[in-house]
Amino acid sequence: MKKLLAFCLCSSIFSIVTAQTPKAKDIYVAGSELDGKKYVAKYWKNGIATSLTDGTNDAYAESIFVSGTDVYVAGYEDNGKKTVAKYWKNGIATNLSDSSNAAYAQSIVVAGNDVYVAGYERKSPWVTVATYWKNGIATNLTDGTAAAQARSIAISGTDVYISGHEKKNMIWVAKYWKNGIATNLTDGTKDSEANSIFIKGSDVYVAGDESNGTKSVAKYWKNGIATNLSDGTESTFPHSIVVAGTDVYVIAIVYSPHNEAKYWKNGILSNIFEGTGNAVANSIVVDGTDVYIAGSVDKLREYVSTATYWKNGIA
């Protein structure tokens, strides 16, 4: 079996696409790289980079999905006036927003012939609307009266699931939407986020964090029931969740005192990066007994990040 493993440096969504062949696995990673003074959106296939933008404007690739021989990448690009949400199919860009407002594409998934992208659009300096696009047609998830973001999207049959967060009385509330209907994951008394969603059968898994008043506590929700992953002594921010069989994997960044990349398997914590410096983990995929994690590493005081993925802990 050939597995196409698609995951990204900047977002919480990835996918696995299979094809019948005995050849080795292809690894796809999306992200951005500073080229001169501008960030270039790109993806890597087996370590070979393909640039999606020409470096004229800052651009960021946030999510990647591989379907058959087609490579889809979602992100956004500054056009000099506004930030335009877009996706690329095999390097060809499709704009999702018209640049009348800044917009940001965060997550992409393809189901059959349909392309779904989740993100948000800024309506005013203080208000963003959680949005998803199906084949380029926008659907607003929130009404624009308070700030909201859609961060991750998953498709199960004909159902569209999106995780994100929305402000209520100036506090971020973690939630997910199923076919546009919102389910709150927190009670709105403390700031919280929902950054990644994964559907396993009839179960809905969401990874995020909630403030304990001073620090952010990593957690995931299964069908709305929360499980704390961190103890609240250090701020911890989960970026991605995946379920393989009965095993639940969550990756996160821990601030202590610099960025530390870690993951939990069934609540058991492991380090991703061993060494000095900052490490960021943004996406995870599990293939059989192999665990792949994508992110970046920089040495202390060098301020240069290296795009990295780990297979079973090996960078």
C-alpha positions as CSV (number, residue, x, y, z in Angstrom):
1,M,0.0,0.0,0.0
2,K,1.2,3.5,-0.8
3,K,0.1,6.1,1.7
4,L,0.0,9.8,0.9
5,L,0.4,11.5,4.2
6,A,-0.7,15.1,4.1
7,F,-0.1,17.3,7.0
8,C,1.0,20.9,7.6
9,L,3.3,23.2,9.5
10,C,0.8,25.8,10.3
11,S,-2.6,24.3,10.8
12,S,-4.5,21.5,12.6
13,I,-5.9,19.6,9.6
14,F,-4.4,16.9,7.6
15,S,-5.5,13.8,5.7
16,I,-4.4,10.4,4.5
17,V,-5.0,9.3,0.9
18,T,-4.3,5.8,-0.2
19,A,-3.4,4.3,-3.5
20,Q,-2.7,0.7,-4.5
21,T,1.1,0.3,-5.1
22,P,3.9,-1.2,-3.2
23,K,6.1,1.9,-3.5
24,A,7.3,3.9,-0.5
25,K,5.1,6.5,1.2
26,D,4.9,10.1,0.0
27,I,5.1,12.8,2.7
28,Y,3.5,16.1,2.0
29,V,4.0,19.1,4.3
30,A,2.7,22.7,3.8
31,G,4.0,25.9,5.3
32,S,5.8,29.1,4.6
33,E,9.3,30.3,4.2
34,L,10.9,33.7,4.4
35,D,12.5,34.5,1.1
36,G,14.3,37.8,1.4
37,K,11.7,40.1,3.0
38,K,8.5,38.2,2.1
39,Y,7.0,34.9,3.2
40,V,6.4,32.5,0.4
41,A,3.6,29.9,0.6
42,K,4.9,26.4,-0.3
43,Y,4.6,22.7,0.2
44,W,7.1,19.9,0.3
45,K,6.7,16.5,-1.2
46,N,9.3,14.1,0.2
47,G,11.4,17.1,1.2
48,I,11.3,18.8,-2.3
49,A,9.7,22.2,-2.2
50,T,7.1,23.7,-4.5
51,S,6.5,27.4,-4.2
52,L,2.9,28.5,-4.5
53,T,3.6,32.3,-4.6
54,D,6.4,34.4,-6.1
55,G,7.5,36.4,-3.1
56,T,6.0,39.7,-4.3
57,N,3.6,39.7,-1.3
58,D,3.6,37.8,2.0
59,A,1.7,34.5,1.7
60,Y,1.1,31.6,4.1
61,A,0.1,28.0,3.5
62,E,-1.9,26.8,6.5
63,S,-3.3,23.4,5.5
64,I,-2.8,20.6,2.9
65,F,-5.0,17.8,1.6
66,V,-4.0,15.2,-1.1
67,S,-6.7,13.5,-3.2
68,G,-5.5,11.1,-5.7
69,T,-2.9,12.9,-7.7
70,D,-4.2,16.4,-6.8
71,V,-2.6,18.5,-4.1
72,Y,-4.8,21.1,-2.4
73,V,-3.3,23.8,-0.1
74,A,-5.3,26.5,1.8
75,G,-3.9,29.8,3.0
76,Y,-3.9,33.5,2.4
77,E,-1.9,36.2,0.7
78,D,-1.5,39.9,1.2
79,N,-2.3,41.7,-2.0
80,G,-0.9,45.0,-0.8
81,K,-4.2,46.2,0.6
82,K,-6.0,43.3,2.2
83,T,-5.3,39.7,3.0
84,V,-7.0,37.3,0.5
85,A,-8.2,33.8,1.6
86,K,-7.4,31.3,-1.1
87,Y,-6.5,27.7,-2.0
88,W,-4.2,26.2,-4.6
89,K,-5.0,23.1,-6.5
90,N,-1.8,21.7,-8.1
91,G,-0.3,25.2,-7.7
92,I,-3.2,27.1,-9.4
93,A,-4.8,29.6,-7.0
94,T,-8.5,30.2,-6.4
95,N,-9.4,33.3,-4.4
96,L,-12.1,32.7,-1.8
97,S,-12.5,36.4,-0.8
98,D,-12.7,39.5,-2.9
99,S,-10.2,41.7,-0.8
100,S,-13.0,44.0,0.3
101,N,-12.2,42.6,3.8
102,A,-9.2,40.7,5.1
103,A,-9.9,37.0,5.1
104,Y,-7.9,33.9,6.2
105,A,-8.2,30.3,5.1
106,Q,-7.1,27.9,7.9
107,S,-8.1,24.4,6.9
108,I,-9.0,22.4,3.8
109,V,-10.6,19.0,3.0
110,V,-11.8,17.5,-0.2
111,A,-14.8,15.1,-0.3
112,G,-15.5,13.7,-3.8
113,N,-15.6,16.6,-6.1
114,D,-16.2,19.2,-3.4
115,V,-13.6,21.4,-1.9
116,Y,-14.3,22.7,1.7
117,V,-12.2,25.4,3.3
118,A,-12.7,26.9,6.8
119,G,-11.5,30.3,8.0
120,Y,-12.7,33.7,8.9
121,E,-13.2,37.1,7.4
122,R,-12.7,40.5,9.2
123,K,-15.7,42.7,9.1
124,S,-14.3,45.5,11.3
125,P,-11.2,46.1,13.4
126,W,-12.7,44.1,16.3
127,V,-15.0,41.6,14.6
128,T,-14.3,38.5,12.4
129,V,-16.9,36.2,11.1
130,A,-16.3,32.4,11.2
131,T,-16.8,31.2,7.6
132,Y,-16.4,28.1,5.5
133,W,-16.4,27.9,1.7
134,K,-17.7,25.0,-0.3
135,N,-16.5,25.1,-3.9
136,G,-15.8,28.8,-3.4
137,I,-19.2,29.7,-2.0
138,A,-19.1,31.2,1.4
139,T,-21.3,30.3,4.4
140,N,-21.1,32.4,7.5
141,L,-21.2,30.5,10.8
142,T,-21.6,33.6,13.0
143,D,-23.6,36.8,12.6
144,G,-20.8,39.3,12.8
145,T,-21.9,40.8,16.1
146,A,-18.8,39.4,17.9
147,A,-15.4,38.1,16.9
148,A,-15.3,34.5,15.8
149,Q,-12.9,32.1,14.0
150,A,-13.2,28.8,12.2
151,R,-10.0,26.9,12.6
152,S,-10.5,23.2,11.4
153,I,-12.9,21.4,9.2
154,A,-13.9,17.7,8.8
155,I,-16.4,16.0,6.6
156,S,-18.3,12.8,7.5
157,G,-20.7,11.6,4.9
158,T,-22.9,14.6,4.1
159,D,-22.1,16.3,7.4
160,V,-19.8,19.3,7.7
161,Y,-18.0,19.7,11.1
162,I,-16.0,22.8,12.0
163,S,-14.2,23.8,15.2
164,G,-13.4,27.3,16.3
165,H,-14.3,29.9,18.9
166,E,-16.5,32.9,19.3
167,K,-16.5,35.8,21.8
168,K,-19.4,36.2,24.2
169,N,-19.3,39.1,26.6
170,M,-15.6,39.6,25.7
171,I,-14.7,36.0,26.5
172,W,-13.7,33.4,23.9
173,V,-16.0,30.3,23.9
174,A,-14.7,27.1,22.3
175,K,-17.3,25.4,20.1
176,Y,-17.9,23.4,17.0
177,W,-20.6,23.6,14.3
178,K,-22.3,20.6,12.7
179,N,-24.0,21.7,9.4
180,G,-24.0,25.3,10.8
181,I,-25.5,24.4,14.2
182,A,-23.2,25.5,17.0
183,T,-22.4,23.4,20.1
184,N,-20.6,25.2,22.9
185,L,-17.8,23.3,24.6
186,T,-17.2,25.8,27.4
187,D,-19.5,27.9,29.5
188,G,-18.0,31.3,28.6
189,T,-16.6,32.1,32.1
190,K,-13.0,31.8,30.9
191,D,-11.3,32.2,27.6
192,S,-11.1,29.0,25.5
193,E,-10.2,27.9,22.0
194,A,-11.1,24.9,19.7
195,N,-8.3,24.5,17.2
196,S,-8.7,21.0,15.7
197,I,-11.6,18.6,15.0
198,F,-11.6,14.9,14.1
199,I,-14.6,12.6,13.4
200,K,-14.4,8.9,14.3
201,G,-17.7,7.1,13.4
202,S,-20.4,8.9,15.4
203,D,-17.9,10.5,17.8
204,V,-16.7,14.1,17.6
205,Y,-13.3,14.9,19.0
206,V,-12.1,18.5,19.4
207,A,-8.7,19.7,20.8
208,G,-8.2,23.1,22.3
209,D,-7.4,24.9,25.6
210,E,-9.2,26.8,28.4
211,S,-7.8,29.4,30.8
212,N,-7.7,28.5,34.5
213,G,-7.4,32.2,35.3
214,T,-3.6,32.5,34.8
215,K,-2.6,29.7,32.4
216,S,-4.1,27.9,29.4
217,V,-4.9,24.2,30.1
218,A,-4.7,21.8,27.2
219,K,-7.7,19.5,26.8
220,Y,-9.8,17.7,24.3
221,W,-13.6,17.1,24.2
222,K,-15.2,13.8,23.1
223,N,-18.8,14.4,22.3
224,G,-18.7,17.5,24.4
225,I,-17.1,15.9,27.5
226,A,-13.8,17.4,28.4
227,T,-10.5,15.7,29.3
228,N,-7.7,17.8,30.7
229,L,-4.3,17.0,29.3
230,S,-2.1,19.5,31.2
231,D,-2.2,20.5,34.9
232,G,-2.3,24.2,34.4
233,T,1.1,25.1,35.7
234,E,2.3,26.0,32.2
235,S,0.3,27.5,29.4
236,T,-0.3,24.7,26.8
237,F,-1.9,25.1,23.4
238,P,-3.1,22.0,21.5
239,H,-3.0,22.4,17.7
240,S,-4.1,19.0,16.3
241,I,-5.9,15.9,17.3
242,V,-6.2,12.5,15.5
243,V,-7.8,9.2,16.6
244,A,-6.3,5.9,15.3
245,G,-8.3,2.9,16.4
246,T,-8.9,3.5,20.1
247,D,-5.9,5.7,20.6
248,V,-6.3,9.5,20.9
249,Y,-3.3,11.7,19.9
250,V,-3.0,15.4,20.7
251,I,0.0,17.7,19.9
252,A,0.6,21.0,21.6
253,I,3.0,23.8,22.3
254,V,4.0,24.3,26.0
255,Y,5.4,27.7,27.0
256,S,8.1,26.8,29.7
257,P,10.0,29.2,29.4
258,H,10.5,28.7,25.6
259,N,8.3,26.8,23.2
260,E,8.3,23.0,23.8
261,A,6.6,20.6,21.3
262,K,4.8,17.7,23.1
263,Y,2.1,15.2,22.4
264,W,-0.2,13.0,24.4
265,K,-1.3,9.4,23.5
266,N,-4.3,8.5,25.5
267,G,-3.3,11.2,28.0
268,I,0.3,10.1,28.4
269,L,2.7,12.9,27.7
270,S,5.8,12.6,25.5
271,N,8.3,15.1,24.2
272,I,8.6,15.6,20.5
273,F,11.8,17.6,20.4
274,E,14.8,16.8,22.7
275,G,17.3,19.5,22.8
276,T,17.9,23.2,23.4
277,G,15.8,25.8,21.5
278,N,12.2,26.4,20.5
279,A,10.1,23.7,18.9
280,V,6.6,24.1,17.5
281,A,4.3,21.2,16.6
282,N,1.3,22.0,14.5
283,S,0.0,18.8,12.9
284,I,-0.1,15.0,13.4
285,V,-1.0,12.0,11.4
286,V,-0.8,8.3,12.5
287,D,-0.3,5.6,9.9
288,G,-0.3,2.1,11.4
289,T,2.4,2.2,14.1
290,D,4.1,5.3,12.6
291,V,3.5,8.7,14.1
292,Y,4.3,11.7,11.9
293,I,4.4,15.3,13.4
294,A,5.0,18.5,11.5
295,G,6.3,21.8,12.9
296,S,9.5,23.8,13.2
297,V,12.6,24.1,15.3
298,D,14.9,27.0,16.0
299,K,18.0,27.2,18.2
300,L,18.0,29.6,21.1
301,R,18.9,33.1,20.3
302,E,19.4,32.3,16.6
303,Y,15.8,33.4,15.6
304,V,15.8,31.2,12.5
305,S,13.2,28.4,12.3
306,T,13.7,25.2,10.3
307,A,10.7,23.5,8.9
308,T,10.7,20.0,10.3
309,Y,8.8,16.8,10.6
310,W,9.3,13.9,12.9
311,K,8.6,10.2,12.2
312,N,8.4,8.3,15.4
313,G,10.5,11.0,17.2
314,I,13.2,11.2,14.5
315,A,13.5,14.6,12.9
